[in-house]
Structure formats: structure tokens, C-alpha cells
Amino acid sequence: MDEFFSKDALTYARRRIGKSYCFRLEEDEKQIVACFTLSNDSNSIRIWDLGSSKKNAMWKVLKFYEKNGFRYLFNRDIDEDLYIKPPKNEEERKERVQHPRTLTTRLMYCDLLSD
């Protein structure tokens, strides 16, 4: 991980592959609280990883990330959808819960310090 942040993080940013963040304590800036990189992995999906349909392709990619320790930021698709595009009122929220949109992406994270 140290090698990534010292050598690769700037290349990731320059090539727009990912954006790295580092959070430190205000009272002691040498004390790192969290470091992470948000990956724009749309650039890294190889053509042979894609399935015959978009839905099948997304399923394969998500399963790959799940097997490698990534977790969904939201447990349910509808919760993620309502977060990404908040409803204007309660009526719209109820309608979207009853007839959810099909998501084309999912928000995921990976805790590099967990076992």
C-alpha cells in the first residue's frame, strides 16, 4: 500500500484512472486517519471480461469485486438509487420504491486494513 501511494497514486490521477485521498488529524498532521483511492475502473475492464449482455457483464464484474473483498456501500439497490437521485417528494419516493429503476453501476468499497 505504501508503494502505491508513493509511486502510483500520481500516475493514477494524471491518467484519470483513480483519485487518491488522505485524511489526517487536524491537531497532528503526521497522524493519518485514512487513505483511499476511488478507482475509475471503467478504463480497466478488459473486453474478454464482458458478457454477451450488459446485465450479464455487470453481474460478472460485481461478482469479481465481491470475491476480492469489496462490499456494497448500500445493501439494497433502491437505497443506493434514492441516495444518488433523491426524490422530490414523498409521492415520487413511493413510486420509485414500487417501480425501481435498473441501476447500471453500483457503489462499492474495499477496506484495505481489514482481514
Secondary structure, DSSP 8 states (H G I E B T S, - for coil): -HHIIIIIHHHHHHTTSEEEEEEE-SS-TTSEEEEEEEE-GGGT--GGG--SSHHHHHHHHHHHHHHTT-EESSSSHHHHHHHHS--SSHHHHHHHHHS----S---EE--TT--
